[in-house]
């Protein structure tokens, strides 16, 4: 099982289906794809849309080029033999998966003590692994920021030194507070 984003915002679980032909097991990867286990996650970020699959456990295969020897009846009207050099940009991110940060307070401390007590009574194993009990998966904040920096580069605008006697430009603050981390302006 592996995960790809649908449109840069939502993550979709994907599976390799042996009953389908090889080409049917490749899925679009607009911005990112990742594989994960209980301890780590490997994310591949891209600046351009490509195809991706996980043909075997623990690997991702990305299509960089496509050739068709005959028409695929999707509007082109001929085979595709256009092999041009393209500049592909990737970022690979390897993260350790940890449980979400625990809330602080009296009730949360009592709850964690109760969990530890029941685990010791019933001999449950306590590990730092993340158990995937949810049917959905989300990229981490670091992964999200990596994707944003890859797809929306910072525009650097150099400024010449001020000349003597020229009035200083006043700063302009359109917002009274900083923008949340999941917002960006284009």
RACORHU-V758082 format. One record per pair of residues at least 12 apart in sequence whose ideal C-beta (glycine too) atoms are under 8 Angstrom apart, sorted by the first residue. I is the first residue (numbers start at 1). J is the second residue. D is the distance in Angstrom with one decimal. If there is no record, write none. Layout:
I,J,D + I,J,D
//
This chain:
1,13,6.2 + 1,14,7.1 + 1,15,5.4 + 1,35,8.0 + 1,54,7.6 + 2,14,5.3 + 2,33,6.3 + 2,34,6.9 + 2,35,4.8 + 2,52,7.6 + 2,53,7.9 + 2,54,4.0 + 2,60,6.4 + 3,33,6.6 + 3,34,5.3 + 3,35,7.6 + 3,36,7.5 + 3,137,5.3 + 4,27,5.3 + 4,28,6.9 + 4,29,5.0 + 4,32,7.3 + 4,33,4.5 + 4,52,6.0 + 5,29,7.2 + 5,30,5.8 + 5,31,5.1 + 5,32,5.2 + 5,33,7.5 + 5,139,7.8 + 6,30,7.3 + 7,30,6.1 + 8,30,5.5 + 8,31,4.5 + 8,147,7.3 + 8,151,7.5 + 11,136,7.0 + 11,137,5.5 + 11,138,6.1 + 11,139,6.5 + 12,27,7.8 + 13,135,7.5 + 13,136,7.6 + 13,137,6.9 + 14,27,5.2 + 14,53,7.8 + 14,54,7.3 + 16,53,6.8 + 16,54,5.9 + 16,55,6.2 + 22,55,7.9 + 25,53,5.0 + 25,55,7.2 + 26,51,4.3 + 26,52,6.7 + 26,53,4.5 + 26,63,6.2 + 27,51,6.8 + 27,52,6.1 + 27,53,6.6 + 28,49,6.2 + 28,50,7.9 + 28,51,6.4 + 28,52,7.8 + 29,44,7.9 + 29,46,6.3 + 29,49,6.7 + 29,50,5.2 + 29,51,6.6 + 29,52,4.1 + 29,62,7.0 + 30,49,4.9 + 31,45,6.6 + 31,46,6.6 + 31,147,5.2 + 31,151,6.3 + 32,44,6.6 + 32,45,4.9 + 32,46,7.1 + 32,139,6.5 + 32,143,6.9 + 32,147,5.6 + 33,52,4.5 + 33,60,5.9 + 33,62,7.7 + 34,60,7.9 + 34,139,7.3 + 34,143,7.6 + 35,54,6.1 + 35,58,6.7 + 35,59,7.5 + 35,60,6.0 + 36,97,6.6 + 36,137,7.4 + 38,97,7.0 + 38,129,3.9 + 38,130,5.7 + 38,131,6.8 + 38,132,7.4 + 39,96,6.7 + 39,97,6.0 + 39,129,5.7 + 39,130,7.6 + 40,94,6.5 + 40,95,6.6 + 40,96,5.7 + 40,97,6.0 + 41,94,7.5 + 41,95,4.8 + 41,97,5.5 + 41,140,7.6 + 42,60,7.4 + 42,92,7.2 + 42,93,7.5 + 42,94,5.4 + 43,92,7.3 + 43,93,4.4 + 43,94,7.9 + 43,95,7.1 + 43,139,6.9 + 43,143,5.1 + 43,146,7.7 + 44,60,5.9 + 44,62,6.8 + 44,90,6.1 + 44,91,7.7 + 44,92,5.7 + 44,93,7.9 + 45,90,6.5 + 45,91,4.2 + 45,92,7.6 + 45,93,6.7 + 45,143,7.4 + 45,146,5.4 + 45,147,5.1 + 45,150,5.2 + 46,62,7.6 + 46,88,7.1 + 46,89,7.0 + 46,90,5.5 + 46,150,7.5 + 47,88,7.6 + 47,89,4.1 + 47,90,7.7 + 47,150,5.2 + 47,151,5.7 + 48,86,7.7 + 48,88,6.4 + 48,89,7.4 + 50,62,5.4 + 50,63,5.8 + 50,64,6.7 + 50,88,7.6 + 51,63,3.8 + 51,66,7.7 + 64,86,7.9 + 64,88,6.2 + 65,83,6.1 + 66,80,6.5 + 67,79,7.9 + 67,80,6.0 + 67,81,6.0 + 67,83,7.0 + 68,80,4.1 + 68,81,7.8 + 89,150,6.5 + 91,146,5.3 + 91,147,8.0 + 91,150,5.4 + 93,142,6.9 + 93,143,5.7 + 93,146,5.6 + 95,140,6.0 + 95,142,6.7 + 95,143,7.1 + 97,129,7.7 + 97,130,4.5 + 98,128,6.5 + 98,130,6.7 + 99,128,7.3 + 99,130,5.8 + 141,181,6.7 + 144,182,7.3 + 145,181,7.6 + 148,184,6.1 + 152,184,6.5 + 152,186,6.7
//
